[in-house]
Amino acid sequence: MISNKIRTVLTILCVCLMQIGVVKAQDKKIEKANEVYNKFAFIEAGKLYKNLVEKGNNSLEVYTKLGNCYYFNGQYPEAADSYSKVFNSGQAVDSEFYFRYAQALNNTKKYNEANVVMKKYYAMTGKKDLSENWKEQKLMADIQKESGRYNFKPVNINTPVSDFGTAFDGKDKVLFASARDTGVVIKRKHSWNEKSFMKIYSAKISTDGGLEDAAPVKGDINTKYHQSSAVVTKDGKYMYFTRNNFIDGKLGADRNGTNYLKIYVAENVKGEWKNVKELPYPINSDGFSSGHPALSPDETQLYFASDRNNSFGNSDLYVVSLKKGALVGNDVTKLSDEINTPGRETYPYMDGKGILYFASDGHPGLGGLDVFAAMKDAEGKYHVVNVGDGVNTGSDDFAYTINADSKKGYFSSNRDGNDNIYSFTENKPVIFDFDIRSLIFGTITENGKPVAGFNVQMFNSNDESIGTTTTDNAGNYKIAVDPYQNYRALYTKTSYADKTVNTEQLKPLEKKEISFEITKEMEVVVDGEKVKIKDGDDLTQKLKLNPIYFDLNGYNIRQSSKKELNKVVALMKDRPNITIKVNSYTDSRGRDEFNMKLSENRAKATVDYIVNSGIAQERISGEGFGETNLLNHCSNGVNCSEKEHELNRRSEFIINFK
């Protein structure tokens, strides 16, 4: 018989073996969950971690990763609940955990609790304490300042599946991503959040800003996997877009089997998007995702989101230089910490004024992803503001685009339970704590002395007046203008010649000096000297114009003579009170009636050239005089040299003041 002592030992041994078996089984389950988690399959991983919790596993690792699974799929109440177990355990965790926990609390409208957690985050990291911005009173006051700036309108192209991420394609179309194909039929999913793969569609913009006639873009853009977030160059030649690592019919992956998002470029070939190419490293890699491309207004920079050097898809915003065409540089630069946080920064967009819009859950907001606007100050530091309620809600709000001219735009949100597109009109501009406009300034002088009271008026590319100022007693002026716009500056004062200057596009806060010496209306500068003009003067003599040559026995103005005619045009543009009569003459060779007709045609050709250069028809007239009024003895039948005949082939530009 087995003694009681031996029986007890055997019992204990069995229990220990069973516990070891349970531990090993738990370890295998954790190992399996971690394997799925590390592949970003957070839906599946979340189920596995939740099962472990229900089986009694209360470890720090399981609760942290379960919270992360909820967090990365926007299930913020569940994430906050899981994170609270870790926070209240008293155990040490990475600072990033506190940031996510604060976000989860913020996204469930527990703003003051989020403030407490953020304070701990800043204390751990040693960063400047900005936790006050997360307090409910301060947060709501900041958001209220930007709110009420929009009117909203439904968009009819939304479907029961995901539709999001609009981008302008010229003036009358937008591009967007939709799962209306794969979401209904194929059911192909990507593992991050089990939502359907997307394709890129085009839609027409209706007169009221709505969208209609949605159809897949033509060409080789769309594959059986994921495409979204496109942007088209102003000339319509190139499209940058986001796609799974899929090229030449093959789905790429890293050595662990993970497929990442990449940015591609396609070329418009007769209305179809062809020649799809992956942008090179360091924009793309098989080890991280890059996506959501956006262009600067002058198309010299490409902005995008990437999770490089981050864990589990938390993305930051980057910028790289862009050359003419589709050539990108290798100078990928991460935007500063005023923009990027330990949370998600994504969906960048830069409007025509150079304001950078982006979505983030790392800045204080109403919950989920909020849309923010950012602009650099004179020291190069970004100022970031929440664009306000209406656009932003407690849900994910993102992919903001706006036409700087019409003030109409679109954004995307899952506020109604699914990703949808929303249309808006902006009634007031976003408010920064500094003036984001460019500055044109200068000094106007006459003979080196300042001229006061000179009017300076700015016109935009539509020839609309956008601002007026005058010079002070020191001859100085300054006028603020919107950046990235073409302007015409008109300088006027009674008894002085007008002056028009076309300005190149300026960047935000950039300063441009336009200073010059002005002349009286009755003066012109020739070879650096001021020359007085009066009624009846011939500009050919006053401006020392070279002869205006035409084709032999014809009336087409030669290229060499256009430079001389442009001098006349410039004088007339600066002196709107002057009218000109063009008198055209020939030499005596040829029949009299032929020369008369030829001179009339040459006078008309000269007048037409000046009118086509921007001078009003009523300010310029012409008359042909044939071989009358010869300047020398070379009349019919007189033997003269070519040089003597040339004196008679002339054009006069006779001045008349109104």
C-alpha positions as CSV (number, residue, x, y, z in Angstrom):
1,M,0.0,0.0,0.0
2,I,1.1,3.6,-0.7
3,S,1.7,5.5,2.5
4,N,-0.2,8.7,3.2
5,K,3.1,10.6,3.0
6,I,3.8,9.2,-0.5
7,R,0.1,9.9,-1.5
8,T,0.4,13.5,-0.4
9,V,3.7,13.9,-2.4
10,L,2.1,12.5,-5.5
11,T,-0.9,14.7,-5.1
12,I,1.2,17.8,-4.8
13,L,3.3,16.7,-7.8
14,C,0.1,16.2,-9.9
15,V,-1.1,19.7,-8.9
16,C,2.2,21.2,-9.8
17,L,2.3,19.4,-13.2
18,M,-1.3,20.6,-13.9
19,Q,-0.3,24.2,-13.0
20,I,2.7,23.9,-15.2
21,G,0.5,22.6,-17.9
22,V,-1.9,25.6,-17.4
23,V,1.0,28.0,-17.4
24,K,2.4,26.4,-20.5
25,A,-1.0,26.6,-22.2
26,Q,-1.3,30.3,-21.1
27,D,2.2,30.9,-22.4
28,K,1.2,29.4,-25.7
29,K,-1.9,31.6,-25.9
30,I,0.1,34.7,-25.0
31,E,2.7,33.7,-27.6
32,K,-0.1,33.2,-30.2
33,A,-1.7,36.6,-29.3
34,N,1.6,38.4,-29.4
35,E,2.4,36.9,-32.8
36,V,-0.9,38.2,-34.3
37,Y,-0.4,41.5,-32.4
38,N,3.0,42.0,-33.9
39,K,1.5,41.6,-37.4
40,F,-0.9,44.6,-36.6
41,A,-3.9,42.2,-36.7
42,F,-5.4,44.1,-33.8
43,I,-9.0,42.8,-34.2
44,E,-7.9,39.1,-33.9
45,A,-5.2,39.9,-31.3
46,G,-7.8,41.8,-29.2
47,K,-10.1,38.7,-29.1
48,L,-7.2,36.5,-27.9
49,Y,-6.1,38.9,-25.2
50,K,-9.7,39.4,-24.0
51,N,-10.0,35.6,-23.8
52,L,-6.9,35.5,-21.6
53,V,-8.3,38.1,-19.3
54,E,-11.5,36.1,-19.0
55,K,-9.4,33.1,-18.1
56,G,-7.9,35.0,-15.2
57,N,-4.7,36.5,-16.7
58,N,-4.4,39.9,-15.2
59,S,-0.8,40.6,-16.2
60,L,0.4,44.0,-17.1
61,E,1.4,42.8,-20.6
62,V,-2.0,41.4,-21.4
63,Y,-4.0,44.5,-20.2
64,T,-1.6,46.9,-22.0
65,K,-1.8,45.1,-25.3
66,L,-5.5,44.6,-25.0
67,G,-5.8,48.3,-24.5
68,N,-3.6,48.9,-27.5
69,C,-5.8,46.7,-29.7
70,Y,-8.9,48.7,-28.7
71,Y,-6.9,52.0,-29.1
72,F,-5.7,51.3,-32.6
73,N,-9.2,50.5,-33.8
74,G,-10.8,53.5,-32.2
75,Q,-12.6,51.7,-29.4
76,Y,-11.6,54.3,-26.9
77,P,-14.0,53.4,-24.0
78,E,-12.7,49.8,-24.0
79,A,-9.1,51.0,-24.4
80,A,-9.5,53.4,-21.4
81,D,-11.0,50.6,-19.3
82,S,-8.1,48.3,-20.0
83,Y,-5.5,51.0,-19.6
84,S,-7.0,52.0,-16.2
85,K,-6.0,48.5,-14.9
86,V,-2.4,49.2,-15.8
87,F,-2.5,52.8,-14.5
88,N,-3.9,51.8,-11.1
89,S,-1.6,48.9,-10.7
90,G,1.2,51.1,-9.6
91,Q,3.7,49.3,-11.8
92,A,6.1,51.2,-14.0
93,V,5.3,51.4,-17.7
94,D,6.7,53.3,-20.7
95,S,5.7,57.0,-21.1
96,E,4.0,56.2,-24.4
97,F,1.4,54.3,-22.4
98,Y,0.4,57.4,-20.5
99,F,0.0,59.4,-23.7
100,R,-2.4,56.7,-25.1
101,Y,-4.3,56.4,-21.9
102,A,-4.8,60.2,-21.9
103,Q,-6.0,60.1,-25.5
104,A,-8.5,57.3,-24.7
105,L,-9.8,59.4,-21.8
106,N,-10.0,62.5,-24.0
107,N,-11.8,60.5,-26.7
108,T,-14.4,59.5,-24.1
109,K,-14.9,63.1,-23.0
110,K,-13.1,62.6,-19.7
111,Y,-11.1,65.7,-20.3
112,N,-10.0,66.5,-16.8
113,E,-8.9,62.9,-16.2
114,A,-6.9,63.1,-19.4
115,N,-5.2,66.2,-18.0
116,V,-4.1,64.3,-14.9
117,V,-2.6,61.5,-17.0
118,M,-0.9,63.9,-19.4
119,K,0.7,65.7,-16.5
120,K,2.3,62.4,-15.5
121,Y,3.4,61.9,-19.1
122,Y,5.2,65.3,-19.3
123,A,6.8,64.7,-15.9
124,M,8.2,61.3,-17.1
125,T,9.5,62.7,-20.4
126,G,10.8,66.0,-19.2
127,K,9.0,67.8,-22.0
128,K,7.4,71.2,-21.6
129,D,4.2,70.6,-19.6
130,L,1.2,71.3,-21.9
131,S,-1.3,69.3,-19.9
132,E,-3.4,72.4,-19.2
133,N,-4.4,72.3,-22.9
134,W,-6.2,69.0,-22.1
135,K,-8.4,70.5,-19.3
136,E,-12.0,70.7,-20.3
137,Q,-12.4,74.5,-19.8
138,K,-9.2,75.4,-21.7
139,L,-9.9,72.8,-24.5
140,M,-13.4,74.0,-25.1
141,A,-12.4,77.6,-25.1
142,D,-9.8,77.0,-27.7
143,I,-12.2,75.0,-29.9
144,Q,-15.0,77.5,-29.5
145,K,-12.7,80.3,-30.8
146,E,-12.5,78.5,-34.2
147,S,-16.0,77.2,-34.3
148,G,-19.0,78.4,-36.3
149,R,-16.9,79.1,-39.4
150,Y,-18.7,76.6,-41.7
151,N,-21.9,75.7,-43.5
152,F,-22.3,72.0,-44.2
153,K,-24.0,70.1,-47.0
154,P,-24.7,66.4,-47.5
155,V,-22.9,64.6,-50.2
156,N,-24.9,62.1,-52.3
157,I,-22.1,59.8,-53.4
158,N,-21.7,58.1,-49.9
159,T,-22.6,54.4,-49.7
160,P,-23.2,51.9,-46.8
161,V,-19.5,51.1,-46.9
162,S,-16.4,53.4,-46.5
163,D,-16.1,56.5,-48.6
164,F,-13.4,59.0,-47.7
165,G,-10.3,61.0,-48.5
166,T,-11.2,63.6,-51.2
167,A,-8.6,65.4,-53.3
168,F,-9.2,68.0,-56.0
169,D,-8.6,67.0,-59.6
170,G,-8.7,70.3,-61.5
171,K,-11.6,72.7,-60.9
172,D,-14.5,70.4,-61.5
173,K,-13.6,66.9,-60.1
174,V,-12.4,65.2,-56.9
175,L,-10.8,61.9,-56.3
176,F,-11.8,59.8,-53.3
177,A,-11.4,56.3,-51.9
178,S,-14.3,53.8,-51.6
179,A,-15.0,50.2,-50.6
180,R,-18.2,50.2,-52.7
181,D,-16.7,47.5,-54.9
182,T,-14.8,45.2,-52.5
183,G,-17.0,45.9,-49.6
184,V,-20.1,44.5,-51.3
185,V,-18.7,41.6,-53.5
186,I,-15.2,40.4,-52.7
187,K,-15.0,40.8,-48.9
188,R,-11.3,41.0,-49.1
189,K,-10.1,42.5,-45.8
190,H,-6.8,43.8,-44.4
191,S,-5.9,42.6,-40.9
192,W,-5.6,45.9,-39.2
193,N,-9.3,46.6,-38.6
194,E,-11.1,44.1,-40.8
195,K,-12.5,46.9,-43.1
196,S,-12.7,46.3,-46.8
197,F,-10.0,47.3,-49.2
198,M,-10.5,50.5,-51.1
199,K,-10.3,51.7,-54.7
200,I,-9.9,55.3,-56.0
201,Y,-12.9,56.9,-57.7
202,S,-13.5,60.2,-59.4
203,A,-16.6,62.4,-59.0
204,K,-17.8,65.6,-60.5
205,I,-18.3,68.7,-58.4
206,S,-21.8,70.1,-58.8
207,T,-22.5,73.9,-58.8
208,D,-23.5,73.9,-55.2
209,G,-20.4,72.0,-54.1
210,G,-22.0,68.5,-54.0
211,L,-20.5,65.4,-55.7
212,E,-22.1,63.3,-58.4
213,D,-21.4,60.7,-61.1
214,A,-18.8,58.6,-59.1
215,A,-16.8,56.2,-61.2
216,P,-13.5,54.3,-60.8
217,V,-10.5,56.2,-62.2
218,K,-9.3,55.0,-65.6
219,G,-6.1,53.2,-66.0
220,D,-3.8,51.1,-63.9
221,I,-4.3,52.7,-60.5
222,N,-6.7,50.3,-58.9
223,T,-5.7,46.7,-58.0
224,K,-7.4,43.9,-56.1
225,Y,-5.8,45.3,-52.9
226,H,-5.8,48.7,-51.2
227,Q,-5.6,52.1,-52.9
228,S,-6.5,55.5,-51.4
229,S,-5.5,59.1,-50.7
230,A,-4.6,60.5,-54.1
231,V,-3.3,64.0,-55.0
232,V,-3.0,65.3,-58.6
233,T,-0.6,68.0,-59.8
234,K,-2.1,71.3,-61.1
235,D,-1.3,70.5,-64.7
236,G,-3.1,67.1,-64.4
237,K,-0.1,65.1,-65.5
238,Y,0.8,63.2,-62.3
239,M,-1.1,61.5,-59.5
240,Y,0.5,60.5,-56.2
241,F,-1.5,57.9,-54.3
242,T,-1.4,55.3,-51.5
243,R,-1.4,51.6,-52.2
244,N,-0.5,48.3,-50.6
245,N,3.0,47.1,-51.5
246,F,1.7,45.7,-54.8
247,I,3.4,46.2,-58.1
248,D,3.7,44.1,-61.3
249,G,1.0,41.8,-60.0
250,K,2.8,40.8,-56.8
251,L,2.0,41.6,-53.2
252,G,5.3,42.5,-51.4
253,A,6.0,42.0,-47.7
254,D,8.9,42.1,-45.2
255,R,10.6,39.0,-43.9
256,N,7.9,38.6,-41.3
257,G,5.2,38.6,-44.0
258,T,3.9,42.0,-43.1
259,N,2.6,44.1,-46.1
260,Y,3.0,47.9,-45.8
261,L,1.5,50.9,-47.5
262,K,3.6,52.8,-50.0
263,I,3.3,55.9,-52.1
264,Y,3.1,55.5,-55.9
265,V,3.0,58.0,-58.8
266,A,1.1,57.5,-62.1
267,E,1.2,59.5,-65.3
268,N,-1.9,60.8,-67.2
269,V,-1.7,59.3,-70.7
270,K,-4.6,60.4,-72.8
271,G,-7.0,60.5,-69.9
272,E,-5.9,57.2,-68.3
273,W,-3.5,56.8,-65.4
274,K,-0.5,54.7,-66.6
275,N,3.1,54.1,-65.9
276,V,2.6,53.4,-62.2
277,K,5.9,53.6,-60.2
278,E,6.8,53.2,-56.6
279,L,8.5,56.2,-55.1
280,P,12.0,55.3,-54.0
281,Y,13.6,55.0,-50.6
282,P,13.7,56.9,-48.2
283,I,10.0,57.6,-48.9
284,N,9.1,54.0,-49.2
285,S,10.5,50.8,-47.6
286,D,9.5,47.2,-47.0
287,G,9.9,47.9,-43.3
288,F,7.4,50.7,-42.7
289,S,4.3,52.3,-44.2
290,S,4.1,55.7,-46.0
291,G,0.9,57.2,-47.4
292,H,-1.5,60.1,-47.7
293,P,0.6,62.3,-50.1
294,A,-0.1,66.0,-50.3
295,L,1.5,68.8,-52.4
296,S,2.6,72.3,-51.4
297,P,0.9,75.1,-53.4
298,D,4.0,75.6,-55.5
299,E,4.4,71.8,-55.9
300,T,8.1,71.9,-54.7
301,Q,7.4,69.7,-51.6
302,L,5.5,66.5,-51.0
303,Y,4.0,65.9,-47.5
304,F,3.1,62.5,-46.3
305,A,2.4,60.3,-43.3
306,S,4.7,57.5,-42.2
307,D,5.0,55.1,-39.2
308,R,8.8,54.7,-39.7
309,N,10.6,54.5,-36.3
310,N,7.2,54.2,-34.6
311,S,5.5,51.2,-33.0
312,F,2.2,49.8,-34.2
313,G,1.3,52.3,-36.9
314,N,1.5,55.5,-34.9
315,S,2.3,57.8,-37.8
316,D,4.0,61.2,-38.1
317,L,4.1,63.7,-40.9
318,Y,7.1,64.1,-43.1
319,V,8.1,66.3,-46.1
320,V,10.4,65.7,-49.1
321,S,11.5,68.0,-51.9
322,L,9.9,67.6,-55.3
323,K,11.4,68.6,-58.6
324,K,9.6,69.4,-61.8
325,G,7.7,66.3,-63.0
326,A,7.7,63.4,-60.7
327,L,11.2,63.5,-59.3
328,V,11.5,63.4,-55.6
329,G,14.6,64.2,-53.5
330,N,16.2,62.1,-50.8
331,D,15.8,64.8,-48.1
332,V,12.9,63.3,-46.2
333,T,12.4,65.4,-43.1
334,K,10.2,64.7,-40.1
335,L,8.1,67.7,-39.2
336,S,8.8,69.3,-35.8
337,D,7.3,68.3,-32.4
338,E,4.8,71.1,-32.7
339,I,3.1,68.9,-35.3
340,N,4.1,65.4,-34.4
341,T,3.1,63.7,-31.1
342,P,3.3,60.2,-29.8
343,G,-0.2,59.8,-31.2
344,R,-1.3,59.6,-34.8
345,E,-0.7,62.5,-37.2
346,T,-2.0,61.7,-40.7
347,Y,-3.9,62.9,-43.8
348,P,-1.9,66.1,-44.5
349,Y,-3.2,68.7,-46.9
350,M,-1.8,72.1,-47.7
351,D,-4.2,74.7,-49.1
352,G,-3.5,77.5,-51.5
353,K,-2.3,79.8,-48.7
354,G,0.2,77.3,-47.4
355,I,-1.9,76.3,-44.3
356,L,-1.1,72.8,-43.4
357,Y,-4.2,70.8,-42.4
358,F,-3.9,67.3,-40.8
359,A,-5.7,64.9,-38.7
360,S,-4.4,63.9,-35.2
361,D,-5.5,62.2,-32.0
362,G,-2.3,63.4,-30.3
363,H,-3.3,67.0,-30.0
364,P,-6.1,68.1,-27.6
365,G,-9.4,67.6,-29.4
366,L,-13.0,66.5,-29.1
367,G,-12.2,62.8,-29.5
368,G,-10.8,60.4,-32.0
369,L,-9.0,62.1,-34.9
370,D,-9.6,65.8,-35.0
371,V,-8.7,68.1,-37.9
372,F,-6.0,70.7,-37.1
373,A,-4.5,73.6,-39.0
374,A,-0.9,74.7,-38.7
375,M,1.3,77.5,-39.9
376,K,4.9,78.5,-39.3
377,D,5.7,81.8,-37.7
378,A,8.6,84.1,-38.5
379,E,10.9,82.0,-36.4
380,G,9.9,78.8,-38.3
381,K,7.9,77.4,-35.4
382,Y,4.5,75.8,-36.2
383,H,1.4,77.1,-34.5
384,V,-1.4,74.5,-34.3
385,V,-5.1,75.1,-33.9
386,N,-8.1,72.9,-33.8
387,V,-10.4,73.9,-36.7
388,G,-13.5,73.8,-34.4
389,D,-16.7,71.9,-34.0
390,G,-18.8,71.0,-37.0
391,V,-15.8,69.6,-38.7
392,N,-14.6,68.0,-35.5
393,T,-16.7,65.7,-33.3
394,G,-16.1,62.9,-30.8
395,S,-15.6,60.5,-33.7
396,D,-12.7,60.3,-36.2
397,D,-12.7,63.4,-38.5
398,F,-10.0,63.6,-41.1
399,A,-9.0,64.1,-44.8
400,Y,-9.8,67.8,-44.9
401,T,-9.4,69.6,-48.2
402,I,-10.4,73.2,-49.2
403,N,-10.3,75.3,-52.4
404,A,-8.7,78.5,-51.4
405,D,-10.6,80.5,-54.0
406,S,-14.2,79.1,-53.6
407,K,-13.8,78.4,-49.9
408,K,-15.6,75.1,-50.5
409,G,-14.1,71.8,-49.4
410,Y,-14.7,68.3,-48.1
411,F,-13.7,66.2,-45.1
412,S,-14.3,62.7,-44.0
413,S,-15.7,61.3,-40.7
414,N,-17.2,58.2,-39.2
415,R,-19.6,60.2,-37.0
416,D,-22.5,58.3,-38.5
417,G,-21.0,54.9,-37.9
418,N,-19.1,54.6,-41.1
419,D,-16.5,56.6,-43.1
420,N,-18.4,59.2,-45.1
421,I,-17.6,62.4,-47.1
422,Y,-19.0,65.7,-46.0
423,S,-19.1,69.0,-47.9
424,F,-18.6,72.5,-46.4
425,T,-18.2,76.1,-47.2
426,E,-15.8,78.1,-45.0
427,N,-17.3,81.5,-44.0
428,K,-14.3,82.8,-42.0
429,P,-10.7,81.9,-42.2
430,V,-8.9,79.9,-39.6
431,I,-7.6,82.1,-36.7
432,F,-3.9,82.0,-35.9
433,D,-2.3,84.2,-33.3
434,F,-0.2,86.0,-35.9
435,D,-0.7,87.3,-39.5
436,I,0.1,84.5,-41.9
437,R,0.1,86.7,-45.0
438,S,3.1,87.8,-47.1
439,L,4.2,91.4,-47.2
440,I,5.0,93.6,-50.2
441,F,6.8,96.9,-49.2
442,G,9.1,99.5,-50.6
443,T,9.9,103.2,-51.1
444,I,9.0,105.5,-54.0
445,T,11.3,108.3,-54.8
446,E,11.7,111.1,-57.4
447,N,15.2,112.3,-58.0
448,G,16.2,110.4,-54.8
449,K,13.6,112.2,-52.7
450,P,10.6,110.4,-51.2
451,V,7.2,110.9,-52.8
452,A,4.2,110.9,-50.3
453,G,0.7,110.1,-51.2
454,F,1.4,107.6,-54.0
455,N,-1.4,105.1,-54.3
456,V,-0.6,101.4,-54.3
457,Q,-3.3,99.0,-55.4
458,M,-3.0,95.2,-55.6
459,F,-4.9,93.0,-58.0
460,N,-5.2,89.3,-58.0
461,S,-5.0,86.9,-61.0
462,N,-8.8,87.6,-61.6
463,D,-8.0,91.3,-61.9
464,E,-9.9,91.9,-58.7
465,S,-8.7,94.6,-56.3
466,I,-7.7,93.0,-53.0
467,G,-6.1,96.0,-51.2
468,T,-5.0,99.6,-51.4
469,T,-2.5,101.8,-49.5
470,T,-0.5,105.0,-50.0
471,T,3.1,106.0,-49.3
472,D,3.8,108.0,-46.2
473,N,6.0,111.1,-45.9
474,A,9.1,109.0,-46.2
475,G,7.8,107.5,-49.4
476,N,7.3,104.1,-47.7
477,Y,4.4,101.7,-48.1
478,K,3.5,98.1,-47.2
479,I,0.6,95.9,-48.0
480,A,-0.2,92.4,-46.9
481,V,-1.3,89.8,-49.4
482,D,-2.2,86.1,-49.3
483,P,0.7,83.8,-50.1
484,Y,1.2,81.6,-53.1
485,Q,-0.8,84.0,-55.3
486,N,0.1,86.0,-58.4
487,Y,-0.5,89.7,-58.0
488,R,-0.3,92.9,-60.1
489,A,0.7,96.0,-58.2
490,L,-0.4,99.3,-59.7
491,Y,1.2,102.6,-58.5
492,T,-0.6,105.8,-59.4
493,K,-0.6,109.5,-58.6
494,T,-1.9,112.6,-60.5
495,S,0.7,114.1,-62.8
496,Y,3.0,111.1,-62.5
497,A,3.4,108.1,-64.8
498,D,1.7,105.0,-63.6
499,K,3.8,101.9,-62.9
500,T,2.7,98.3,-63.0
501,V,4.7,95.5,-61.4
502,N,3.7,91.8,-61.6
503,T,4.8,90.0,-58.5
504,E,5.9,86.4,-58.2
505,Q,4.3,84.0,-55.7
506,L,5.4,84.6,-52.1
507,K,5.5,82.1,-49.3
508,P,3.7,82.8,-46.0
509,L,5.3,85.6,-44.0
510,E,7.8,86.2,-46.9
511,K,8.7,89.8,-47.5
512,K,9.2,91.3,-51.0
513,E,10.6,94.8,-51.6
514,I,9.5,96.8,-54.6
515,S,11.2,100.2,-54.7
516,F,11.8,102.5,-57.6
517,E,12.3,106.0,-59.0
518,I,9.1,107.4,-60.4
519,T,8.8,109.8,-63.4
520,K,6.3,112.6,-64.2
521,E,3.6,111.7,-66.7
522,M,5.2,114.1,-69.2
523,E,8.7,112.5,-68.9
524,V,10.3,109.3,-70.2
525,V,13.6,107.8,-69.3
526,V,15.8,107.1,-72.3
527,D,19.3,105.7,-71.8
528,G,19.2,106.7,-68.2
529,E,18.2,110.3,-68.9
530,K,14.8,111.9,-68.3
531,V,13.4,113.4,-71.4
532,K,10.3,115.6,-71.5
533,I,7.4,114.8,-73.9
534,K,4.5,116.9,-75.1
535,D,1.5,116.8,-77.4
536,G,2.5,116.2,-81.0
537,D,5.9,114.6,-80.2
538,D,6.9,111.5,-82.2
539,L,7.9,108.7,-79.9
540,T,10.2,107.3,-82.6
541,Q,12.5,110.2,-81.9
542,K,11.8,110.6,-78.2
543,L,12.4,106.9,-77.4
544,K,15.1,106.6,-80.1
545,L,13.2,103.7,-81.6
546,N,14.9,101.6,-84.3
547,P,12.9,101.4,-87.6
548,I,9.9,99.1,-87.5
549,Y,10.6,96.5,-90.2
550,F,8.0,94.5,-92.1
551,D,8.4,91.6,-94.5
552,L,9.4,92.7,-97.9
553,N,6.4,94.2,-99.7
554,G,4.3,92.8,-96.8
555,Y,2.8,93.9,-93.5
556,N,3.8,91.2,-91.1
557,I,5.8,92.7,-88.3
558,R,9.3,91.2,-88.0
559,Q,10.4,89.7,-84.6
560,S,13.2,92.3,-84.3
561,S,10.7,95.1,-84.4
562,K,8.4,93.8,-81.7
563,K,11.0,94.8,-79.1
564,E,10.7,98.4,-80.3
565,L,6.9,98.3,-80.3
566,N,6.9,96.9,-76.7
567,K,8.6,100.1,-75.6
568,V,5.6,102.1,-77.0
569,V,3.2,99.6,-75.2
570,A,5.1,100.0,-71.9
571,L,4.9,103.8,-72.1
572,M,1.1,103.7,-72.9
573,K,0.4,101.3,-70.0
574,D,2.2,103.7,-67.5
575,R,0.4,106.8,-68.9
576,P,-3.3,106.0,-69.4
577,N,-4.0,109.6,-70.4
578,I,-1.9,109.3,-73.6
579,T,-3.3,108.3,-77.0
580,I,-1.2,107.5,-80.0
581,K,-1.6,107.8,-83.7
582,V,0.5,105.6,-85.9
583,N,1.5,107.1,-89.2
584,S,3.0,104.6,-91.7
585,Y,5.1,105.6,-94.8
586,T,6.8,103.8,-97.6
587,D,9.5,104.8,-100.0
588,S,8.7,105.9,-103.6
589,R,9.5,102.6,-105.3
590,G,6.5,100.8,-106.7
591,R,3.2,102.1,-107.8
592,D,1.6,104.9,-105.8
593,E,-1.6,103.1,-105.1
594,F,0.2,99.9,-104.1
595,N,2.4,101.9,-101.6
596,M,-0.7,103.6,-100.2
597,K,-2.4,100.3,-99.6
598,L,0.8,98.8,-98.2
599,S,1.2,101.6,-95.7
600,E,-2.4,101.3,-94.6
601,N,-1.9,97.6,-93.9
602,R,1.3,98.2,-92.0
603,A,-0.4,100.9,-89.9
604,K,-3.2,98.5,-89.1
605,A,-0.8,95.7,-88.3
606,T,1.1,98.0,-85.9
607,V,-2.2,99.1,-84.2
608,D,-3.3,95.5,-83.9
609,Y,-0.1,94.5,-82.2
610,I,-0.4,97.3,-79.7
611,V,-4.0,96.4,-78.9
612,N,-3.2,92.7,-78.5
613,S,-0.5,93.7,-76.0
614,G,-3.2,95.2,-73.7
615,I,-3.9,98.7,-74.9
616,A,-7.5,99.8,-75.3
617,Q,-8.6,100.1,-78.9
618,E,-9.8,103.7,-78.4
619,R,-6.3,104.8,-77.4
620,I,-4.5,103.8,-80.6
621,S,-5.3,104.6,-84.2
622,G,-3.3,104.3,-87.5
623,E,-3.2,105.8,-91.0
624,G,-1.2,104.9,-94.1
625,F,0.4,107.7,-96.2
626,G,2.1,105.7,-98.8
627,E,5.0,107.5,-100.4
628,T,3.7,111.0,-99.5
629,N,5.7,113.2,-97.1
630,L,9.1,111.9,-98.3
631,L,11.9,113.1,-96.1
632,N,14.4,113.6,-98.9
633,H,14.6,114.0,-102.7
634,C,14.0,110.3,-103.5
635,S,10.8,110.6,-105.3
636,N,9.6,108.6,-108.3
637,G,12.3,108.1,-110.9
638,V,15.1,109.5,-108.8
639,N,18.1,107.3,-108.4
640,C,18.8,106.9,-104.7
641,S,20.8,104.5,-102.5
642,E,19.1,101.9,-100.3
643,K,20.0,103.9,-97.2
644,E,18.4,107.0,-98.7
645,H,15.2,105.1,-99.5
646,E,15.2,103.6,-95.9
647,L,14.8,107.1,-94.4
648,N,11.3,107.3,-96.0
649,R,10.2,103.8,-94.9
650,R,9.2,104.8,-91.4
651,S,6.5,104.7,-88.7
652,E,5.6,107.7,-86.5
653,F,4.0,107.4,-83.1
654,I,2.4,110.8,-82.5
655,I,1.5,111.6,-78.9
656,N,-1.8,113.1,-77.9
657,F,-2.7,113.8,-74.2
658,K,-6.4,113.5,-73.3
